[in-house]
Amino acid sequence: MLTKNLIRIRELSREDILDILDQAESFHNILDRDIKKVPTLRGKVIVNLFFEPSTRTRTSFELASKILSADVINISKTTSSAVKGESYKDTAITLKALGADYIIVRDTNTGVPELISKQGPFKVINAGDGSGEHPTQALLDLFTMRRKTGRLEGLNVTIVGDISHSRVARSNIYALTKVGANVNIVAPPTLLPVDIEKLGVNVYHSFDSVYDKTDVLYCLRIQLEREKVSLFPSLKEYATLYGVSSARLKKFDREVLVMHPGPINRGVEIGGDVADSVGSLIEEQVRNGVVVRMAVLFLMARKGE
Ligand code: CP
């Protein structure tokens, strides 16, 4: 059951995940209407507390909230009292005093959404915390995969790149393994967390092992901002060994679907022509983010009734 907060995919069951995807599916036609409005969250205050930059997640949470008729307030770090030294706890207490019903939290530090949630009764959704989790990204990714292929169970998903620093990879691994997908990881040893195999994935250091077992190829952004020291010799070498180019795609034994959470580094982890190709689901992922976030807010509101 989707509990009061959504902080980690780990806390959801397979049924919870499928409920959210089914709910998102039922919202899909709303986006095609002239008037995109449903009254579920009328009178509710949603605060987008984004202390780390975002284009996709922040905008789609704002759109989802507005379609559900909530009042939305956006707060960024540089324009908040955080720059004067206000703590996370006092920020949360302040937002509670101002009547926040939901706080959607993005932060560079792992664990901040949970810390903020302790000042409830407002509900908290994790919109990406450091190298922790990004649960709604994983949910929209599964939604996109299921819409495109008609299944999740038995789907062969290969995740490529910087697993160590990627909250997207972590949430996707938890979600995909829960719904019965086969997950392959391709990454250099320096970009892999210790004991990654314990999460139920197959780990490889080169593409050679996955050319015959991939339906979906999920590329990750190289997160230079989270690396304290360089973990590979050069971007050029990384692109040669782990980048997804159109030449590389020809080596697979089937037409693979290409995904990326964005923002992309063209020519590093993904070729520009691959990102723009018909097999790329990147724009579809962004579009699907709105209905999946609507579904999460809707189910959390229903749980609170
Ligand atoms: N995928 C993702 O989280 O993108 P943003 O950083 O633009 O929100």
Residues whose N, C-alpha, C, O or C-beta is under 5 A from the ligand:
A	BS01	CP	P53 S54 T55 R56 T57 R58 P261 G262 P263
